[in-house]
């Protein structure tokens, strides 16, 4: 599942390379954390 989150983050980054900044990194971290929590909640 972490691989999926990282893959999504990489894809999102590739779609908007100019948006890659501290804000972009924070968004990727939030997405990863949220995905992890949802995954753990489902289990």
mmCIF entry with sequence, helices, sheets and N, C-alpha, C, O atoms, coordinates in Angstrom:
data_MODEL
# 
_entry.id   MODEL 
# 
_entity.id                         1 
_entity.type                       polymer 
_entity.pdbx_number_of_molecules   1 
# 
_entity_poly.entity_id                      1 
_entity_poly.type                           'polypeptide(L)' 
_entity_poly.nstd_linkage                   no 
_entity_poly.nstd_monomer                   no 
_entity_poly.pdbx_seq_one_letter_code       
;(UNK)(UNK)(UNK)(UNK)(UNK)(UNK)(UNK)(UNK)(UNK)(UNK)(UNK)(UNK)(UNK)(UNK)(UNK)(UNK)
(UNK)(UNK)(UNK)(UNK)(UNK)(UNK)(UNK)(UNK)(UNK)(UNK)(UNK)(UNK)(UNK)(UNK)(UNK)(UNK)
(UNK)(UNK)(UNK)(UNK)(UNK)(UNK)(UNK)(UNK)(UNK)(UNK)(UNK)
;
_entity_poly.pdbx_seq_one_letter_code_can   XXXXXXXXXXXXXXXXXXXXXXXXXXXXXXXXXXXXXXXXXXX 
_entity_poly.pdbx_strand_id                 A 
# 
loop_
_entity_poly_seq.entity_id 
_entity_poly_seq.num 
_entity_poly_seq.mon_id 
_entity_poly_seq.hetero 
1 1  UNK n 
1 2  UNK n 
1 3  UNK n 
1 4  UNK n 
1 5  UNK n 
1 6  UNK n 
1 7  UNK n 
1 8  UNK n 
1 9  UNK n 
1 10 UNK n 
1 11 UNK n 
1 12 UNK n 
1 13 UNK n 
1 14 UNK n 
1 15 UNK n 
1 16 UNK n 
1 17 UNK n 
1 18 UNK n 
1 19 UNK n 
1 20 UNK n 
1 21 UNK n 
1 22 UNK n 
1 23 UNK n 
1 24 UNK n 
1 25 UNK n 
1 26 UNK n 
1 27 UNK n 
1 28 UNK n 
1 29 UNK n 
1 30 UNK n 
1 31 UNK n 
1 32 UNK n 
1 33 UNK n 
1 34 UNK n 
1 35 UNK n 
1 36 UNK n 
1 37 UNK n 
1 38 UNK n 
1 39 UNK n 
1 40 UNK n 
1 41 UNK n 
1 42 UNK n 
1 43 UNK n 
# 
_struct_asym.id          A 
_struct_asym.entity_id   1 
# 
loop_
_struct_conf.conf_type_id 
_struct_conf.id 
_struct_conf.pdbx_PDB_helix_id 
_struct_conf.beg_label_comp_id 
_struct_conf.beg_label_asym_id 
_struct_conf.beg_label_seq_id 
_struct_conf.pdbx_beg_PDB_ins_code 
_struct_conf.end_label_comp_id 
_struct_conf.end_label_asym_id 
_struct_conf.end_label_seq_id 
_struct_conf.pdbx_end_PDB_ins_code 
_struct_conf.beg_auth_comp_id 
_struct_conf.beg_auth_asym_id 
_struct_conf.beg_auth_seq_id 
_struct_conf.end_auth_comp_id 
_struct_conf.end_auth_asym_id 
_struct_conf.end_auth_seq_id 
_struct_conf.pdbx_PDB_helix_class 
_struct_conf.details 
_struct_conf.pdbx_PDB_helix_length 
HELX_P HELX_P1 AA1 UNK A 2  ? UNK A 15 ? UNK A 2  UNK A 15 1 ? 14 
HELX_P HELX_P2 AA2 UNK A 17 ? UNK A 19 ? UNK A 17 UNK A 19 5 ? 3  
HELX_P HELX_P3 AA3 UNK A 22 ? UNK A 42 ? UNK A 22 UNK A 42 1 ? 21 
# 
_struct_conf_type.id          HELX_P 
_struct_conf_type.criteria    ? 
_struct_conf_type.reference   ? 
# 
loop_
_atom_site.group_PDB 
_atom_site.id 
_atom_site.type_symbol 
_atom_site.label_atom_id 
_atom_site.label_alt_id 
_atom_site.label_comp_id 
_atom_site.label_asym_id 
_atom_site.label_entity_id 
_atom_site.label_seq_id 
_atom_site.pdbx_PDB_ins_code 
_atom_site.Cartn_x 
_atom_site.Cartn_y 
_atom_site.Cartn_z 
_atom_site.occupancy 
_atom_site.B_iso_or_equiv 
_atom_site.pdbx_formal_charge 
_atom_site.auth_seq_id 
_atom_site.auth_comp_id 
_atom_site.auth_asym_id 
_atom_site.auth_atom_id 
_atom_site.pdbx_PDB_model_num 
ATOM 1   N N  . UNK A 1 1  ? 0.834   -1.200 0.000   1.00 0.00 ? 1  UNK A N  1 
ATOM 2   C CA . UNK A 1 1  ? 0.000   0.000  0.000   1.00 0.00 ? 1  UNK A CA 1 
ATOM 3   C C  . UNK A 1 1  ? 0.868   1.249  0.000   1.00 0.00 ? 1  UNK A C  1 
ATOM 4   O O  . UNK A 1 1  ? 0.534   2.245  -0.640  1.00 0.00 ? 1  UNK A O  1 
ATOM 5   N N  . UNK A 1 2  ? 1.986   1.191  0.721   1.00 0.00 ? 2  UNK A N  1 
ATOM 6   C CA . UNK A 1 2  ? 2.901   2.332  0.738   1.00 0.00 ? 2  UNK A CA 1 
ATOM 7   C C  . UNK A 1 2  ? 3.420   2.580  -0.666  1.00 0.00 ? 2  UNK A C  1 
ATOM 8   O O  . UNK A 1 2  ? 3.605   3.724  -1.080  1.00 0.00 ? 2  UNK A O  1 
ATOM 9   N N  . UNK A 1 3  ? 3.654   1.497  -1.392  1.00 0.00 ? 3  UNK A N  1 
ATOM 10  C CA . UNK A 1 3  ? 4.111   1.623  -2.773  1.00 0.00 ? 3  UNK A CA 1 
ATOM 11  C C  . UNK A 1 3  ? 3.090   2.364  -3.619  1.00 0.00 ? 3  UNK A C  1 
ATOM 12  O O  . UNK A 1 3  ? 3.454   3.180  -4.466  1.00 0.00 ? 3  UNK A O  1 
ATOM 13  N N  . UNK A 1 4  ? 1.810   2.083  -3.393  1.00 0.00 ? 4  UNK A N  1 
ATOM 14  C CA . UNK A 1 4  ? 0.751   2.776  -4.118  1.00 0.00 ? 4  UNK A CA 1 
ATOM 15  C C  . UNK A 1 4  ? 0.776   4.257  -3.802  1.00 0.00 ? 4  UNK A C  1 
ATOM 16  O O  . UNK A 1 4  ? 0.645   5.091  -4.698  1.00 0.00 ? 4  UNK A O  1 
ATOM 17  N N  . UNK A 1 5  ? 0.945   4.587  -2.527  1.00 0.00 ? 5  UNK A N  1 
ATOM 18  C CA . UNK A 1 5  ? 0.984   5.990  -2.113  1.00 0.00 ? 5  UNK A CA 1 
ATOM 19  C C  . UNK A 1 5  ? 2.175   6.695  -2.751  1.00 0.00 ? 5  UNK A C  1 
ATOM 20  O O  . UNK A 1 5  ? 2.046   7.813  -3.250  1.00 0.00 ? 5  UNK A O  1 
ATOM 21  N N  . UNK A 1 6  ? 3.329   6.043  -2.733  1.00 0.00 ? 6  UNK A N  1 
ATOM 22  C CA . UNK A 1 6  ? 4.527   6.636  -3.328  1.00 0.00 ? 6  UNK A CA 1 
ATOM 23  C C  . UNK A 1 6  ? 4.351   6.774  -4.833  1.00 0.00 ? 6  UNK A C  1 
ATOM 24  O O  . UNK A 1 6  ? 4.770   7.770  -5.423  1.00 0.00 ? 6  UNK A O  1 
ATOM 25  N N  . UNK A 1 7  ? 3.730   5.774  -5.452  1.00 0.00 ? 7  UNK A N  1 
ATOM 26  C CA . UNK A 1 7  ? 3.497   5.828  -6.893  1.00 0.00 ? 7  UNK A CA 1 
ATOM 27  C C  . UNK A 1 7  ? 2.565   6.979  -7.230  1.00 0.00 ? 7  UNK A C  1 
ATOM 28  O O  . UNK A 1 7  ? 2.789   7.698  -8.204  1.00 0.00 ? 7  UNK A O  1 
ATOM 29  N N  . UNK A 1 8  ? 1.520   7.158  -6.429  1.00 0.00 ? 8  UNK A N  1 
ATOM 30  C CA . UNK A 1 8  ? 0.579   8.257  -6.640  1.00 0.00 ? 8  UNK A CA 1 
ATOM 31  C C  . UNK A 1 8  ? 1.286   9.594  -6.487  1.00 0.00 ? 8  UNK A C  1 
ATOM 32  O O  . UNK A 1 8  ? 1.074   10.514 -7.278  1.00 0.00 ? 8  UNK A O  1 
ATOM 33  N N  . UNK A 1 9  ? 2.133   9.695  -5.455  1.00 0.00 ? 9  UNK A N  1 
ATOM 34  C CA . UNK A 1 9  ? 2.867   10.933 -5.208  1.00 0.00 ? 9  UNK A CA 1 
ATOM 35  C C  . UNK A 1 9  ? 3.796   11.235 -6.378  1.00 0.00 ? 9  UNK A C  1 
ATOM 36  O O  . UNK A 1 9  ? 3.902   12.381 -6.814  1.00 0.00 ? 9  UNK A O  1 
ATOM 37  N N  . UNK A 1 10 ? 4.465   10.210 -6.881  1.00 0.00 ? 10 UNK A N  1 
ATOM 38  C CA . UNK A 1 10 ? 5.385   10.399 -8.007  1.00 0.00 ? 10 UNK A CA 1 
ATOM 39  C C  . UNK A 1 10 ? 4.618   10.836 -9.251  1.00 0.00 ? 10 UNK A C  1 
ATOM 40  O O  . UNK A 1 10 ? 5.061   11.715 -9.989  1.00 0.00 ? 10 UNK A O  1 
ATOM 41  N N  . UNK A 1 11 ? 3.469   10.214 -9.473  1.00 0.00 ? 11 UNK A N  1 
ATOM 42  C CA . UNK A 1 11 ? 2.657   10.565 -10.638 1.00 0.00 ? 11 UNK A CA 1 
ATOM 43  C C  . UNK A 1 11 ? 2.167   11.998 -10.516 1.00 0.00 ? 11 UNK A C  1 
ATOM 44  O O  . UNK A 1 11 ? 2.205   12.759 -11.484 1.00 0.00 ? 11 UNK A O  1 
ATOM 45  N N  . UNK A 1 12 ? 1.710   12.364 -9.333  1.00 0.00 ? 12 UNK A N  1 
ATOM 46  C CA . UNK A 1 12 ? 1.212   13.714 -9.096  1.00 0.00 ? 12 UNK A CA 1 
ATOM 47  C C  . UNK A 1 12 ? 2.331   14.730 -9.303  1.00 0.00 ? 12 UNK A C  1 
ATOM 48  O O  . UNK A 1 12 ? 2.112   15.800 -9.871  1.00 0.00 ? 12 UNK A O  1 
ATOM 49  N N  . UNK A 1 13 ? 3.514   14.390 -8.843  1.00 0.00 ? 13 UNK A N  1 
ATOM 50  C CA . UNK A 1 13 ? 4.668   15.276 -8.985  1.00 0.00 ? 13 UNK A CA 1 
ATOM 51  C C  . UNK A 1 13 ? 5.007   15.454 -10.468 1.00 0.00 ? 13 UNK A C  1 
ATOM 52  O O  . UNK A 1 13 ? 5.325   16.559 -10.907 1.00 0.00 ? 13 UNK A O  1 
ATOM 53  N N  . UNK A 1 14 ? 4.941   14.379 -11.227 1.00 0.00 ? 14 UNK A N  1 
ATOM 54  C CA . UNK A 1 14 ? 5.282   14.429 -12.646 1.00 0.00 ? 14 UNK A CA 1 
ATOM 55  C C  . UNK A 1 14 ? 4.271   15.284 -13.410 1.00 0.00 ? 14 UNK A C  1 
ATOM 56  O O  . UNK A 1 14 ? 4.621   15.939 -14.392 1.00 0.00 ? 14 UNK A O  1 
ATOM 57  N N  . UNK A 1 15 ? 3.010   15.276 -12.952 1.00 0.00 ? 15 UNK A N  1 
ATOM 58  C CA . UNK A 1 15 ? 1.980   16.058 -13.625 1.00 0.00 ? 15 UNK A CA 1 
ATOM 59  C C  . UNK A 1 15 ? 2.205   17.550 -13.431 1.00 0.00 ? 15 UNK A C  1 
ATOM 60  O O  . UNK A 1 15 ? 1.864   18.350 -14.303 1.00 0.00 ? 15 UNK A O  1 
ATOM 61  N N  . UNK A 1 16 ? 2.779   17.927 -12.287 1.00 0.00 ? 16 UNK A N  1 
ATOM 62  C CA . UNK A 1 16 ? 2.957   19.342 -11.983 1.00 0.00 ? 16 UNK A CA 1 
ATOM 63  C C  . UNK A 1 16 ? 4.346   19.582 -11.404 1.00 0.00 ? 16 UNK A C  1 
ATOM 64  O O  . UNK A 1 16 ? 4.478   19.829 -10.206 1.00 0.00 ? 16 UNK A O  1 
ATOM 65  N N  . UNK A 1 17 ? 5.391   19.512 -12.244 1.00 0.00 ? 17 UNK A N  1 
ATOM 66  C CA . UNK A 1 17 ? 6.765   19.658 -11.742 1.00 0.00 ? 17 UNK A CA 1 
ATOM 67  C C  . UNK A 1 17 ? 7.023   21.026 -11.133 1.00 0.00 ? 17 UNK A C  1 
ATOM 68  O O  . UNK A 1 17 ? 7.823   21.151 -10.206 1.00 0.00 ? 17 UNK A O  1 
ATOM 69  N N  . UNK A 1 18 ? 6.345   22.066 -11.651 1.00 0.00 ? 18 UNK A N  1 
ATOM 70  C CA . UNK A 1 18 ? 6.556   23.415 -11.108 1.00 0.00 ? 18 UNK A CA 1 
ATOM 71  C C  . UNK A 1 18 ? 5.974   23.539 -9.706  1.00 0.00 ? 18 UNK A C  1 
ATOM 72  O O  . UNK A 1 18 ? 6.396   24.391 -8.925  1.00 0.00 ? 18 UNK A O  1 
ATOM 73  N N  . UNK A 1 19 ? 5.003   22.684 -9.390  1.00 0.00 ? 19 UNK A N  1 
ATOM 74  C CA . UNK A 1 19 ? 4.375   22.736 -8.075  1.00 0.00 ? 19 UNK A CA 1 
ATOM 75  C C  . UNK A 1 19 ? 5.183   22.018 -7.014  1.00 0.00 ? 19 UNK A C  1 
ATOM 76  O O  . UNK A 1 19 ? 4.794   21.975 -5.847  1.00 0.00 ? 19 UNK A O  1 
ATOM 77  N N  . UNK A 1 20 ? 6.323   21.448 -7.429  1.00 0.00 ? 20 UNK A N  1 
ATOM 78  C CA . UNK A 1 20 ? 7.153   20.721 -6.476  1.00 0.00 ? 20 UNK A CA 1 
ATOM 79  C C  . UNK A 1 20 ? 7.892   21.715 -5.588  1.00 0.00 ? 20 UNK A C  1 
ATOM 80  O O  . UNK A 1 20 ? 8.898   22.300 -5.991  1.00 0.00 ? 20 UNK A O  1 
ATOM 81  N N  . UNK A 1 21 ? 7.383   21.895 -4.385  1.00 0.00 ? 21 UNK A N  1 
ATOM 82  C CA . UNK A 1 21 ? 7.972   22.830 -3.433  1.00 0.00 ? 21 UNK A CA 1 
ATOM 83  C C  . UNK A 1 21 ? 7.710   22.283 -2.040  1.00 0.00 ? 21 UNK A C  1 
ATOM 84  O O  . UNK A 1 21 ? 7.318   21.126 -1.886  1.00 0.00 ? 21 UNK A O  1 
ATOM 85  N N  . UNK A 1 22 ? 7.923   23.109 -1.033  1.00 0.00 ? 22 UNK A N  1 
ATOM 86  C CA . UNK A 1 22 ? 7.629   22.653 0.331   1.00 0.00 ? 22 UNK A CA 1 
ATOM 87  C C  . UNK A 1 22 ? 6.152   22.316 0.460   1.00 0.00 ? 22 UNK A C  1 
ATOM 88  O O  . UNK A 1 22 ? 5.787   21.344 1.120   1.00 0.00 ? 22 UNK A O  1 
ATOM 89  N N  . UNK A 1 23 ? 5.311   23.115 -0.166  1.00 0.00 ? 23 UNK A N  1 
ATOM 90  C CA . UNK A 1 23 ? 3.870   22.857 -0.120  1.00 0.00 ? 23 UNK A CA 1 
ATOM 91  C C  . UNK A 1 23 ? 3.564   21.521 -0.785  1.00 0.00 ? 23 UNK A C  1 
ATOM 92  O O  . UNK A 1 23 ? 2.774   20.730 -0.271  1.00 0.00 ? 23 UNK A O  1 
ATOM 93  N N  . UNK A 1 24 ? 4.195   21.273 -1.932  1.00 0.00 ? 24 UNK A N  1 
ATOM 94  C CA . UNK A 1 24 ? 3.980   20.020 -2.640  1.00 0.00 ? 24 UNK A CA 1 
ATOM 95  C C  . UNK A 1 24 ? 4.418   18.829 -1.805  1.00 0.00 ? 24 UNK A C  1 
ATOM 96  O O  . UNK A 1 24 ? 3.743   17.800 -1.770  1.00 0.00 ? 24 UNK A O  1 
ATOM 97  N N  . UNK A 1 25 ? 5.560   18.977 -1.131  1.00 0.00 ? 25 UNK A N  1 
ATOM 98  C CA . UNK A 1 25 ? 6.059   17.886 -0.291  1.00 0.00 ? 25 UNK A CA 1 
ATOM 99  C C  . UNK A 1 25 ? 5.103   17.637 0.867   1.00 0.00 ? 25 UNK A C  1 
ATOM 100 O O  . UNK A 1 25 ? 4.833   16.491 1.225   1.00 0.00 ? 25 UNK A O  1 
ATOM 101 N N  . UNK A 1 26 ? 4.590   18.723 1.453   1.00 0.00 ? 26 UNK A N  1 
ATOM 102 C CA . UNK A 1 26 ? 3.651   18.574 2.567   1.00 0.00 ? 26 UNK A CA 1 
ATOM 103 C C  . UNK A 1 26 ? 2.390   17.866 2.100   1.00 0.00 ? 26 UNK A C  1 
ATOM 104 O O  . UNK A 1 26 ? 1.847   17.024 2.815   1.00 0.00 ? 26 UNK A O  1 
ATOM 105 N N  . UNK A 1 27 ? 1.924   18.202 0.911   1.00 0.00 ? 27 UNK A N  1 
ATOM 106 C CA . UNK A 1 27 ? 0.720   17.551 0.378   1.00 0.00 ? 27 UNK A CA 1 
ATOM 107 C C  . UNK A 1 27 ? 0.973   16.065 0.174   1.00 0.00 ? 27 UNK A C  1 
ATOM 108 O O  . UNK A 1 27 ? 0.114   15.238 0.480   1.00 0.00 ? 27 UNK A O  1 
ATOM 109 N N  . UNK A 1 28 ? 2.152   15.723 -0.343  1.00 0.00 ? 28 UNK A N  1 
ATOM 110 C CA . UNK A 1 28 ? 2.472   14.315 -0.568  1.00 0.00 ? 28 UNK A CA 1 
ATOM 111 C C  . UNK A 1 28 ? 2.528   13.567 0.755   1.00 0.00 ? 28 UNK A C  1 
ATOM 112 O O  . UNK A 1 28 ? 2.067   12.430 0.852   1.00 0.00 ? 28 UNK A O  1 
ATOM 113 N N  . UNK A 1 29 ? 3.098   14.211 1.781   1.00 0.00 ? 29 UNK A N  1 
ATOM 114 C CA . UNK A 1 29 ? 3.163   13.579 3.104   1.00 0.00 ? 29 UNK A CA 1 
ATOM 115 C C  . UNK A 1 29 ? 1.754   13.366 3.639   1.00 0.00 ? 29 UNK A C  1 
ATOM 116 O O  . UNK A 1 29 ? 1.443   12.299 4.169   1.00 0.00 ? 29 UNK A O  1 
ATOM 117 N N  . UNK A 1 30 ? 0.902   14.379 3.504   1.00 0.00 ? 30 UNK A N  1 
ATOM 118 C CA . UNK A 1 30 ? -0.476  14.261 3.983   1.00 0.00 ? 30 UNK A CA 1 
ATOM 119 C C  . UNK A 1 30 ? -1.200  13.137 3.253   1.00 0.00 ? 30 UNK A C  1 
ATOM 120 O O  . UNK A 1 30 ? -1.903  12.337 3.870   1.00 0.00 ? 30 UNK A O  1 
ATOM 121 N N  . UNK A 1 31 ? -1.022  13.082 1.931   1.00 0.00 ? 31 UNK A N  1 
ATOM 122 C CA . UNK A 1 31 ? -1.669  12.028 1.144   1.00 0.00 ? 31 UNK A CA 1 
ATOM 123 C C  . UNK A 1 31 ? -1.215  10.657 1.624   1.00 0.00 ? 31 UNK A C  1 
ATOM 124 O O  . UNK A 1 31 ? -2.028  9.750  1.803   1.00 0.00 ? 31 UNK A O  1 
ATOM 125 N N  . UNK A 1 32 ? 0.093   10.516 1.832   1.00 0.00 ? 32 UNK A N  1 
ATOM 126 C CA . UNK A 1 32 ? 0.635   9.227  2.279   1.00 0.00 ? 32 UNK A CA 1 
ATOM 127 C C  . UNK A 1 32 ? 0.080   8.845  3.643   1.00 0.00 ? 32 UNK A C  1 
ATOM 128 O O  . UNK A 1 32 ? -0.301  7.695  3.864   1.00 0.00 ? 32 UNK A O  1 
ATOM 129 N N  . UNK A 1 33 ? 0.035   9.816  4.562   1.00 0.00 ? 33 UNK A N  1 
ATOM 130 C CA . UNK A 1 33 ? -0.471  9.549  5.915   1.00 0.00 ? 33 UNK A CA 1 
ATOM 131 C C  . UNK A 1 33 ? -1.946  9.158  5.854   1.00 0.00 ? 33 UNK A C  1 
ATOM 132 O O  . UNK A 1 33 ? -2.368  8.195  6.495   1.00 0.00 ? 33 UNK A O  1 
ATOM 133 N N  . UNK A 1 34 ? -2.720  9.907  5.085   1.00 0.00 ? 34 UNK A N  1 
ATOM 134 C CA . UNK A 1 34 ? -4.155  9.622  4.975   1.00 0.00 ? 34 UNK A CA 1 
ATOM 135 C C  . UNK A 1 34 ? -4.378  8.233  4.383   1.00 0.00 ? 34 UNK A C  1 
ATOM 136 O O  . UNK A 1 34 ? -5.209  7.469  4.874   1.00 0.00 ? 34 UNK A O  1 
ATOM 137 N N  . UNK A 1 35 ? -3.633  7.910  3.326   1.00 0.00 ? 35 UNK A N  1 
ATOM 138 C CA . UNK A 1 35 ? -3.779  6.597  2.691   1.00 0.00 ? 35 UNK A CA 1 
ATOM 139 C C  . UNK A 1 35 ? -3.425  5.493  3.677   1.00 0.00 ? 35 UNK A C  1 
ATOM 140 O O  . UNK A 1 35 ? -4.111  4.473  3.748   1.00 0.00 ? 35 UNK A O  1 
ATOM 141 N N  . UNK A 1 36 ? -2.353  5.696  4.437   1.00 0.00 ? 36 UNK A N  1 
ATOM 142 C CA . UNK A 1 36 ? -1.958  4.693  5.435   1.00 0.00 ? 36 UNK A CA 1 
ATOM 143 C C  . UNK A 1 36 ? -3.062  4.502  6.462   1.00 0.00 ? 36 UNK A C  1 
ATOM 144 O O  . UNK A 1 36 ? -3.393  3.371  6.819   1.00 0.00 ? 36 UNK A O  1 
ATOM 145 N N  . UNK A 1 37 ? -3.635  5.604  6.940   1.00 0.00 ? 37 UNK A N  1 
ATOM 146 C CA . UNK A 1 37 ? -4.678  5.512  7.969   1.00 0.00 ? 37 UNK A CA 1 
ATOM 147 C C  . UNK A 1 37 ? -5.910  4.814  7.426   1.00 0.00 ? 37 UNK A C  1 
ATOM 148 O O  . UNK A 1 37 ? -6.512  3.986  8.111   1.00 0.00 ? 37 UNK A O  1 
ATOM 149 N N  . UNK A 1 38 ? -6.290  5.142  6.197   1.00 0.00 ? 38 UNK A N  1 
ATOM 150 C CA . UNK A 1 38 ? -7.456  4.493  5.589   1.00 0.00 ? 38 UNK A CA 1 
ATOM 151 C C  . UNK A 1 38 ? -7.193  2.994  5.455   1.00 0.00 ? 38 UNK A C  1 
ATOM 152 O O  . UNK A 1 38 ? -8.060  2.170  5.746   1.00 0.00 ? 38 UNK A O  1 
ATOM 153 N N  . UNK A 1 39 ? -5.975  2.654  5.008   1.00 0.00 ? 39 UNK A N  1 
ATOM 154 C CA . UNK A 1 39 ? -5.609  1.247  4.822   1.00 0.00 ? 39 UNK A CA 1 
ATOM 155 C C  . UNK A 1 39 ? -5.661  0.500  6.152   1.00 0.00 ? 39 UNK A C  1 
ATOM 156 O O  . UNK A 1 39 ? -6.188  -0.610 6.226   1.00 0.00 ? 39 UNK A O  1 
ATOM 157 N N  . UNK A 1 40 ? -5.109  1.114  7.209   1.00 0.00 ? 40 UNK A N  1 
ATOM 158 C CA . UNK A 1 40 ? -5.126  0.478  8.529   1.00 0.00 ? 40 UNK A CA 1 
ATOM 159 C C  . UNK A 1 40 ? -6.555  0.368  9.050   1.00 0.00 ? 40 UNK A C  1 
ATOM 160 O O  . UNK A 1 40 ? -6.913  -0.615 9.698   1.00 0.00 ? 40 UNK A O  1 
ATOM 161 N N  . UNK A 1 41 ? -7.374  1.390  8.759   1.00 0.00 ? 41 UNK A N  1 
ATOM 162 C CA . UNK A 1 41 ? -8.759  1.379  9.213   1.00 0.00 ? 41 UNK A CA 1 
ATOM 163 C C  . UNK A 1 41 ? -9.525  0.238  8.548   1.00 0.00 ? 41 UNK A C  1 
ATOM 164 O O  . UNK A 1 41 ? -10.337 -0.427 9.191   1.00 0.00 ? 41 UNK A O  1 
ATOM 165 N N  . UNK A 1 42 ? -9.267  0.013  7.270   1.00 0.00 ? 42 UNK A N  1 
ATOM 166 C CA . UNK A 1 42 ? -9.952  -1.059 6.534   1.00 0.00 ? 42 UNK A CA 1 
ATOM 167 C C  . UNK A 1 42 ? -9.560  -2.420 7.096   1.00 0.00 ? 42 UNK A C  1 
ATOM 168 O O  . UNK A 1 42 ? -10.400 -3.311 7.228   1.00 0.00 ? 42 UNK A O  1 
ATOM 169 N N  . UNK A 1 43 ? -8.290  -2.574 7.422   1.00 0.00 ? 43 UNK A N  1 
ATOM 170 C CA . UNK A 1 43 ? -7.833  -3.848 7.987   1.00 0.00 ? 43 UNK A CA 1 
ATOM 171 C C  . UNK A 1 43 ? -8.484  -4.031 9.353   1.00 0.00 ? 43 UNK A C  1 
ATOM 172 O O  . UNK A 1 43 ? -8.247  -5.038 10.021  1.00 0.00 ? 43 UNK A O  1 
# 
